[in-house]
Amino acid sequence: MRKRALMSQEDFAKALNVSVGTINRWENAKTKPNITAMKKIKAFCEESNIPFDEIEAAWIAQKE
């Protein structure tokens, strides 16, 4: 979704109020966003008109 919004990791991190390292770990599948981060991601998607359904479904599937 970051690339879809044409954002750098730095800009995306600022938008979500997380570190660049956090974004990097998410993108490299080293860690997954927690529920607080997912709420921020959902708000970002809504503001950027990016569908959130697939992102949410993938996150739920990874948590099970």
ROLO-951361 format. One line per 8 residues: number of its first residue (from 1); for each residue x, y, z of N, C-alpha, C, O. Coordinates in pm, 1 decimal. Atoms other than C-alpha are relative to their C-alpha. Layout:
// residues N
NUM = X,Y,Z,X,Y,Z,X,Y,Z,X,Y,Z; ...
// end
This chain:
// residues 64
1 = 81.4,-118.4,0.0,0.0,0.0,0.0,85.5,124.3,0.0,46.1,226.8,-55.7; -91.1,-115.6,0.1,293.6,232.5,61.8,40.4,33.8,-142.0,39.1,150.5,-181.4; -41.8,-22.9,138.3,411.6,188.4,-295.0,-117.6,47.3,-85.0,-101.8,129.3,-175.4; 120.4,-42.3,72.2,56.7,225.3,-421.7,-26.5,148.9,22.3,-77.4,218.1,-65.9; 17.3,-141.3,-31.9,48.1,563.1,-248.7,120.0,83.7,-44.4,124.6,204.5,-21.0; -121.4,-65.7,50.2,386.9,646.5,-408.0,76.6,71.1,112.0,120.0,185.4,97.3; -68.3,-57.2,-115.9,546.9,704.6,-69.3,128.9,-76.5,29.4,139.7,-196.5,4.3; -122.6,65.2,-47.7,894.4,635.7,61.1,-30.4,-64.4,135.6,-132.7,-35.4,197.7
9 = 17.2,58.6,-132.3,936.4,425.4,373.5,-0.8,109.8,106.6,-76.1,102.4,203.7; -7.2,-109.3,-96.4,1026.5,745.3,557.7,-132.8,75.5,8.9,-181.6,103.4,118.4; 126.6,-73.2,1.8,709.4,926.8,449.8,-114.1,-83.6,58.4,-199.3,-32.2,130.8; 104.1,89.1,-51.4,490.9,626.0,527.2,14.3,-14.5,151.2,-85.3,-13.4,223.6; -24.3,9.6,-144.4,651.9,588.4,869.8,-51.4,124.8,71.4,-114.5,114.6,176.6; 48.7,-125.1,-60.2,578.3,954.8,945.3,-152.7,4.6,1.4,-213.1,48.2,99.4; 146.3,-1.7,8.7,217.6,916.1,829.6,-63.7,-89.3,105.7,-171.8,-59.1,156.3; 53.8,93.6,-99.2,167.4,622.9,1067.7,56.2,22.2,139.5,14.3,-43.0,235.2
17 = -64.8,-28.1,-128.1,384.1,766.2,1346.5,70.9,-123.8,55.6,58.4,-156.8,173.6; -84.6,113.1,-38.4,614.4,461.6,1352.2,139.5,24.6,-57.6,159.5,118.0,-135.2; -135.7,-17.7,50.8,984.4,420.9,1281.7,14.5,-59.9,-140.0,-64.0,-145.2,-181.4; -31.1,55.4,131.8,1131.1,352.0,939.0,36.1,-147.6,14.3,1.7,-229.3,-71.1; -34.8,140.1,-26.1,1271.3,30.9,1087.5,-122.2,-88.4,11.8,-121.5,-202.8,-33.5; 124.9,75.3,-12.1,919.3,-80.2,1171.8,-58.5,-28.1,-137.6,-99.3,-140.8,-165.9; 51.3,18.1,136.7,805.0,-26.5,813.0,83.6,-103.4,-72.9,29.6,-190.8,-140.7; -90.4,94.2,65.5,1109.3,-214.9,687.9,-25.0,-142.8,48.2,-28.8,-235.2,-32.9
25 = 25.5,134.7,-54.0,1041.7,-511.5,919.9,-133.5,-54.2,-48.3,-144.9,-173.5,-76.3; 128.8,45.3,53.5,677.5,-525.0,807.8,14.5,-43.4,-144.5,-34.4,-149.7,-183.0; -11.8,28.7,143.0,770.5,-515.8,440.6,85.6,-123.3,-27.8,67.9,-190.0,-129.7; -85.1,118.0,16.9,1032.9,-786.8,485.9,-50.7,-119.6,79.0,21.2,-218.1,95.7; 68.3,108.6,-71.7,791.8,-1007.2,684.8,76.1,-48.3,122.7,68.1,-165.4,159.7; -69.9,35.7,-123.6,1012.0,-999.8,994.0,-92.3,16.1,120.6,-79.2,-56.0,219.6; 102.6,-19.7,-102.1,724.5,-869.7,1208.0,-130.0,37.6,-69.3,-131.9,68.0,-188.5; 131.6,-38.1,51.6,355.4,-796.5,1162.9,-53.1,117.6,81.6,-21.1,129.8,199.9
33 = 58.5,-112.6,-74.4,164.3,-480.9,1258.4,-89.7,-49.9,113.8,-159.6,-150.2,99.2; 91.6,32.9,-109.4,-14.4,-493.2,1594.0,-134.2,69.3,-26.4,-150.3,138.9,-126.7; 134.2,-54.7,21.4,-377.8,-388.6,1636.2,0.4,152.0,-7.5,-74.6,210.0,-86.0; -8.5,-146.9,3.6,-286.2,-25.1,1705.0,50.6,46.8,-135.4,-3.0,141.3,-193.4; -54.9,-34.7,131.5,-78.2,-9.5,1388.6,-102.8,-26.0,-109.6,-113.1,51.3,-204.9; 101.0,30.2,101.7,-357.6,-173.8,1190.3,-107.8,108.1,-3.8,-160.4,139.4,-110.7; 98.0,-109.6,-2.1,-596.2,100.3,1302.5,55.3,121.5,-73.3,-17.1,189.3,-146.3; -64.2,-111.5,70.4,-347.8,360.4,1178.8,6.0,-26.8,-150.0,-15.3,63.1,-231.4
41 = -5.8,37.4,141.8,-306.5,170.9,851.5,-138.1,13.5,-63.5,-150.3,60.0,-176.8; 136.1,-12.2,52.5,-684.3,155.9,808.3,-35.0,147.0,-24.1,-91.4,181.5,-128.0; 27.5,-143.1,15.7,-713.6,531.1,863.5,76.8,56.2,-118.8,23.6,136.7,-195.3; -80.8,-44.2,113.7,-430.8,589.3,615.5,-65.0,-43.2,-131.3,-74.8,35.7,-225.3; 64.5,50.7,122.0,-604.4,370.7,356.4,-126.6,78.3,-31.7,-151.5,112.6,-147.3; 123.8,-75.3,21.7,-933.8,552.2,403.9,30.2,140.4,-50.9,-36.9,189.0,-142.0; -36.9,-134.2,43.3,-766.4,892.3,367.5,58.5,0.6,-141.1,42.1,97.0,-215.9; -68.3,8.3,130.0,-571.4,775.9,61.3,-83.0,-71.8,-105.6,-37.3,-92.3,-218.0
49 = 89.2,70.7,92.0,-867.1,595.1,-99.2,62.8,-129.9,-51.4,56.7,-160.7,-170.5; -61.0,129.3,30.7,-683.0,260.6,-89.1,-84.6,-106.9,68.3,-112.0,-95.8,187.8; 81.8,105.5,-62.1,-891.8,-55.6,-32.2,74.4,-66.6,116.7,192.4,-99.9,105.5; -59.4,57.8,-120.1,-828.0,-198.4,315.0,-38.4,-146.0,19.8,28.6,-216.8,95.0; 53.8,134.8,-23.0,-1025.9,-526.1,292.6,104.7,-110.4,-15.9,115.5,-197.8,70.0; -99.8,104.8,23.6,-744.8,-738.2,145.0,112.2,5.8,103.3,162.5,-97.7,147.0; -105.5,-17.6,-100.5,-488.8,-594.9,387.0,-46.9,-58.3,132.8,27.1,-130.2,200.0; 55.5,49.9,-125.7,-714.4,-671.3,682.2,-13.6,-151.7,-2.2,19.8,-217.6,96.3
57 = 16.4,144.9,10.2,-792.5,-1024.3,560.1,134.5,-72.3,12.4,144.2,-175.1,79.5; -133.5,61.1,-8.3,-421.9,-1103.8,516.2,53.2,8.1,142.5,115.3,-86.8,190.4; -47.5,-17.2,-137.0,-344.5,-966.8,864.2,-70.7,-98.7,92.8,-7.0,-160.4,178.2; 77.5,94.0,-83.8,-623.4,-1174.4,1024.1,47.7,-141.7,-24.9,63.8,-218.5,69.9; -45.1,135.3,32.9,-507.5,-1488.0,840.6,135.6,-29.1,64.2,160.2,-141.8,107.4; -132.0,20.5,-60.6,-152.6,-1438.8,972.2,-7.9,-11.5,150.7,79.5,-72.5,212.2; 14.2,3.4,-145.1,-276.3,-1397.1,1328.4,-60.2,-132.1,48.3,-47.6,-166.9,165.7; 67.2,125.5,-40.2,-468.7,-1727.6,1327.0,97.3,-114.5,7.6,58.2,-226.8,39.7
// end
